[in-house]
Amino acid sequence: MSYRPYQQILRRKSRQIMVGKVPVGGDAPITVQTMTNTPTEDAEATIAQIRRAEVAGVDIVRVSCPTPESTAALAEIVREVNVPVVADIHFHYRRAIEAAKAGAACLRINPGNIGSADRVKEVVKAARDHGCSIRIGVNAGSLEKHLLEKYGEPNPEALVESALWHAAHLQENDFHEFKISVKASDVFLAVAAYQQLAEVCDHPLHIGITEAGSKRAGTVKSSVGLGSLLWAGIGDTMRVSLSAEPEEEVLVGWEMLKTLGLRHRGVKIISCPSCARQGFNVIETVSRLEERLAHIQTPLSLSIIGCVVNGPGEALMTDLGVTGGGAGRHMVYAAGKTDHTVDADRMIEHVVELVEAKAAQIEAEKAAEEAARKAAANPAPMAAQAAE
């Protein structure tokens, strides 16, 4: 069970490209990205960091490749992880070519920064030869000199013009497997730029509020900016840029998508802010449950409410729920109905067991439905087995 949104978000129509095996744009799910902060030359540390992001649910990971040593390490990194890797290239066109040869699924570049038209052509050839897509990464903090002279300062028009100028470099080389970002640390500037860009092209868009800040401040800032864009149907892939570990960026990104009903993964906990009426320590309970249930990928909902004022009502709309009761016992709900009570000292362990069992049940039902669908679509093998 889950909340039914009162309004379905109508996503902007865009071209679809591939980042490795992951589709971006079109009708593909909005993907969640992050970026490593280990030295890329340290392949072991970078691989370990990507694997933690994978557990958190990352779809695509970007790594910085500023040196020959970093692109040399990229081959091992790509080989050892399970998600597509984007090579972040800023100026040197040879790094882009090396990264493509090393197995990068995508190159993050500004074609205008690469150099001459011949160098852009070489990068495009490497991308085409090795099956790479490209992300054009425009940033308010590094706009081209001619645009700053034209507009006087970074503004939405300058960001959009920069993006389309760079896109033209690729299109002139008959290369269309690219997406665009127009990031800024100012929420209003970034949102306005993305809105304008979304109106004038069908390129898939990578959205983000760059340099958003610390875990708490950056989460709020990114939620305001990215939430506005996602609600308007803008965005095909996203990164929450935090001064925090990459897996934290992934978790925040997923929470945004789950909140807007755009994607579903893991346990969605609905919990009260707690007050003097609470029958148990809600804050501590939710914190422990988030940690204990992080391994669950099956989408399901859980309400944790401290008292009976809102608890039964919230439980009506969640798969499982707990409401604080008296005498050291709390009420447990299943499918919106009162099911049983549990002792306070067993509550967290009991909820974990219930969630794990519910997730296993959902997955078993999905597997049975898929098997039945395949059997209906291809009945001949079943008939042959019956004849034997």
Secondary structure, 3 states (H helix, E strand, C coil): CCCCCCCCCCCCCCCEEEECCEEEECCCCCEEEEECCCCCCCHHHHHHHHHHHHHHCCCEEEEECCCHHHHHHHHHHHHHCCCCEEEECCCCHHHHHHHHHHCCCEEEECHHHHCCHHHHHHHHHHHHHCCCEEEEEEEHHHCCHHHHHHHCCCCHHHHHHHHHHHHHHHHHCCCCCEEEEEECCCHHHHHHHHHHHHHHCCCCEEECCCCCCEHHHHHHHHHHHHHHHHHCCCCCEEECCCECCHHHHHHHHHHHHHHCCCCCCCEEEEECCCCCCCCCCHHHHHHHHHHHCCCCCCCEEEEEECCCCCHHHHHCCCCEEEECCCCCEEEEEECCEEEEEEEHHHHHHHHHHHHHHHHHHHHHHHHHHHHHHHHHHCCHHHHHHHHC
